[in-house]
Amino acid sequence: MSRNVLISGASVAGPALAYWLHHHGFGVTVVETAAGVRSGGYPIDLRGVAVEVVRRMGVLDELTAARTRTRRVTFMKADGRRAGSLSLEALTGSADDDIELPRGSLTSVLYKHTRDDVEYLFDDSITALDEKTDGVDVTFRGGTRRTFDLVIGADGLHSNVRALAFGPEEPYLHHLGYRFTGFTAPNRTALDHEAVIWNVPGRMTARYAVDDPDRVHAFLAFASPQPTGEELRDREGNLRLTERTFATDRWEIPQLLADLRAADDVFSDTVSQIRMPTWSTGRVAVTGDAAHATSFLSGQGTSMAVVGAYVLAGELAAHEDHAEAFTAYRRTLIDFVERNQALATGSSSLIPRTRKALWLRNQATRLLPLLSRTKNLFGRNTTRAANSLTLPDYPTRTTEHR
Ligand SMILES: Cc1cc2nc3c(=O)[nH]c(=O)nc-3n(C[C@H](O)[C@H](O)[C@H](O)COP(=O)(O)OP(=O)(O)OC[C@H]3O[C@@H](n4cnc5c(N)ncnc54)[C@H](O)[C@@H]3O)c2cc1C
C-alpha cells in the first residue's frame, strides 16, 4: 500500500487527522489558507470519547494544563439585573474529565505534535481537483501542481474541498434559526474566568473572560429566519443586521456594539449544521465541520472533529481500498454524529425565543444550584451523546509512502 494524503485545513480536524495518519504510516501534507495555525480563540470543549482520543495521542496532560478554569456563568435580564449563576458543569452537563480550553491552545498542541512529521503548506489553498484512476491531481493557489492518493477536506463549515468535490453548500447547510457575530473586546467590567450572558427573547449577548485579563470573547446572537443563499454568503450584511437587531437594547449593549465596530477580528455567520448523505466521493472525503458541523449550540463540534479524525485515519489504515475505508468511516461515525447534532436542533437554552421560555430558563438558573445533583439540566443529553461511540481499536500499521 502506498498512500500520500493531502488534508485541507489546519485547525482541529486537519492536524488531528494528520497525527493519526502519520501514526499509521501515511505520508501527509496539510494545506492551510491562513499564514499559520491560528492562536487564541473562544473556548471549545473536549468531552467523552474525544478525551479518550487525546489520551491515546499522548496530549491529555498538555490539554488539561490549558483548561480555562471557568468559575461561573451568570445570566442577566434585559435591564442588567442578575437572573442567576451556574457553574460551567451545571450549564453544559460536563463530566469531571471533560476539558474546556481556548481553541488556539488545542490547535497549537496538535500542530506541535505533527509539525516535524507532516508537511504544512501555509498561506495556500486548493483551487482545482482532477481525479484520475490512480490519484488526484491538485492545483494550488500558489500555482503548484501535485498528485496525491487521497484528498481530505478538514476546512470547516464552508469547506473549500467540499465545494470542489460535492458542489455548492446549499443542499448540505441547515440553518438552525439563529445568526451570530463574534469578536474580542476590552474587558470593561473586570470579568475573571467567567462568562456573562444577557438575554431578551430571541436575542443573546455573551462576554467570556478566558485567559487574557484585558480581553473578553464577545458574541451577539439572535433568532433569524432562513436566509437566502445570497444572504448566507453576505458576511458584511449579516454583521449590519446584527447591529440593527441590537440597536435599541439597553444596559451594556450600546458599549458592546461600539466595541464591535472597533474590533478587527469580527466573524459573523448563520448558526448552521452540515448534513450530508455521504462524506466521500472517489478519492476525496470530508471530515470535521466540513462533513458534520453541529454549531456552537451543541458544544460538541470539536469533540466530533477529534473523534472523526481518529476513525477516518484508523479505517484508512485498516482497509487496502480507500472506498471501503470511507464507507467504514461513515458507518462507524454516523450514529455518533447524528446524536450530537440533535443536541443543537431543539429550543436553545442559551437563546430562548419567547418570554415564557426565557422565564423558565432563568428560573432554572436560580433553582439549579439549590438541587443536590446539579449536572445535566441544560446539557442533560450532552454526556450521553458525547459517550455514544465505542472507540474502535485500530492496530498500528506501517504503510510505506512515497
Ligand atoms: C463562535 C463559535 C463558538 C463555538 N463554540 C464551541 C464550543 O463551545 N465547543 C465546541 O466543541 N465547539 C465549538 N465551536 C465549534 C468548533 O469551533 C468547531 O466545531 C471546530 O473548530 C471544528 O474544527 P474543524 O477543524 O473541523 O474546522 P475549523 O475549526 O473551522 O477549521 C477549518 C480550517 O480550515 C481552514 N480553511 C478554510 N478554508 C480553507 C481553504 N480554502 N484552504 C485551506 N484551508 C482552509 C481555516 O482557516 C481553518 O484553519 C464553536 C464555533 C464557533 C464558530
The ligand as a Tripos MOL2 file, in Angstrom:
@<TRIPOS>MOLECULE
LIG
   53    58     1     0     0
SMALL
NO_CHARGES

@<TRIPOS>ATOM
      1 C1        -18.4820   31.0730   17.7740 C.3       1 LIG1
      2 C2        -18.2150   29.6160   17.8920 C.ar      1 LIG1
      3 C3        -18.2750   29.0050   19.1230 C.ar      1 LIG1
      4 C4        -18.0210   27.6540   19.2450 C.ar      1 LIG1
      5 N1        -18.0790   27.0750   20.4610 N.ar      1 LIG1
      6 C5        -17.7860   25.7690   20.5930 C.ar      1 LIG1
      7 C6        -17.8100   25.1580   21.8570 C.ar      1 LIG1
      8 O1        -18.1400   25.7630   22.8620 O.2       1 LIG1
      9 N2        -17.4670   23.8490   21.9350 N.ar      1 LIG1
     10 C7        -17.0970   23.1300   20.8340 C.ar      1 LIG1
     11 O2        -16.7360   21.9670   20.9520 O.2       1 LIG1
     12 N3        -17.0980   23.6790   19.6060 N.ar      1 LIG1
     13 C8        -17.4370   24.9720   19.4690 C.ar      1 LIG1
     14 N4        -17.4470   25.5480   18.2410 N.ar      1 LIG1
     15 C9        -17.2340   24.7000   17.0600 C.3       1 LIG1
     16 C10       -15.7840   24.4160   16.8160 C.3       1 LIG1
     17 O3        -15.0610   25.6030   16.6800 O.3       1 LIG1
     18 C11       -15.7020   23.5780   15.5340 C.3       1 LIG1
     19 O4        -16.6050   22.5190   15.5760 O.3       1 LIG1
     20 C12       -14.3140   23.0160   15.3770 C.3       1 LIG1
     21 O5        -13.3720   24.0520   15.3580 O.3       1 LIG1
     22 C13       -14.2300   22.2130   14.0670 C.3       1 LIG1
     23 O6        -12.9170   22.0820   13.6700 O.3       1 LIG1
     24 P1        -12.5310   21.9010   12.1410 P.3       1 LIG1
     25 O7        -11.0610   21.7180   12.1360 O.co2     1 LIG1
     26 O8        -13.3970   20.8730   11.5080 O.co2     1 LIG1
     27 O9        -12.9470   23.2550   11.4200 O.3       1 LIG1
     28 P2        -12.4350   24.7450   11.6870 P.3       1 LIG1
     29 O10       -12.0210   24.9210   13.0910 O.co2     1 LIG1
     30 O11       -13.4680   25.6430   11.1330 O.co2     1 LIG1
     31 O12       -11.1160   24.8620   10.8080 O.3       1 LIG1
     32 C14       -11.1050   24.9250    9.4090 C.3       1 LIG1
     33 C15        -9.7000   25.3100    8.9690 C.3       1 LIG1
     34 O13        -9.6690   25.2890    7.5370 O.3       1 LIG1
     35 C16        -9.0340   26.4580    7.0900 C.3       1 LIG1
     36 N5         -9.5010   26.7460    5.7470 N.ar      1 LIG1
     37 C17       -10.6770   27.3110    5.3870 C.ar      1 LIG1
     38 N6        -10.7380   27.4320    4.0520 N.ar      1 LIG1
     39 C18        -9.5880   26.9240    3.5760 C.ar      1 LIG1
     40 C19        -9.0680   26.7780    2.2620 C.ar      1 LIG1
     41 N7         -9.7330   27.1940    1.1840 N.pl3     1 LIG1
     42 N8         -7.8410   26.2050    2.1080 N.ar      1 LIG1
     43 C20        -7.1240   25.7930    3.1920 C.ar      1 LIG1
     44 N9         -7.5780   25.9370    4.4660 N.ar      1 LIG1
     45 C21        -8.7900   26.4800    4.6370 C.ar      1 LIG1
     46 C22        -9.4040   27.5140    8.1130 C.3       1 LIG1
     47 O14        -8.5170   28.6210    8.0730 O.3       1 LIG1
     48 C23        -9.2960   26.7150    9.3990 C.3       1 LIG1
     49 O15        -7.9740   26.7050    9.8860 O.3       1 LIG1
     50 C24       -17.7100   26.8850   18.0850 C.ar      1 LIG1
     51 C25       -17.6490   27.5090   16.8280 C.ar      1 LIG1
     52 C26       -17.9030   28.8560   16.7220 C.ar      1 LIG1
     53 C27       -17.8270   29.4900   15.3630 C.3       1 LIG1
@<TRIPOS>BOND
     1     1     2 1
     2     2     3 ar
     3     2    52 ar
     4     3     4 ar
     5     4     5 ar
     6     4    50 ar
     7     5     6 ar
     8     6     7 ar
     9     6    13 1
    10     7     8 2
    11     7     9 ar
    12     9    10 ar
    13    10    11 2
    14    10    12 ar
    15    12    13 ar
    16    13    14 ar
    17    14    15 1
    18    14    50 ar
    19    15    16 1
    20    16    17 1
    21    16    18 1
    22    18    19 1
    23    18    20 1
    24    20    21 1
    25    20    22 1
    26    22    23 1
    27    23    24 1
    28    24    25 2
    29    24    26 1
    30    24    27 1
    31    27    28 1
    32    28    29 2
    33    28    30 1
    34    28    31 1
    35    31    32 1
    36    32    33 1
    37    33    34 1
    38    33    48 1
    39    34    35 1
    40    35    36 1
    41    35    46 1
    42    36    37 ar
    43    36    45 ar
    44    37    38 ar
    45    38    39 ar
    46    39    40 ar
    47    39    45 ar
    48    40    41 1
    49    40    42 ar
    50    42    43 ar
    51    43    44 ar
    52    44    45 ar
    53    46    47 1
    54    46    48 1
    55    48    49 1
    56    50    51 ar
    57    51    52 ar
    58    52    53 1
@<TRIPOS>SUBSTRUCTURE
     1 LIG1         1 GROUP 0 **** ****
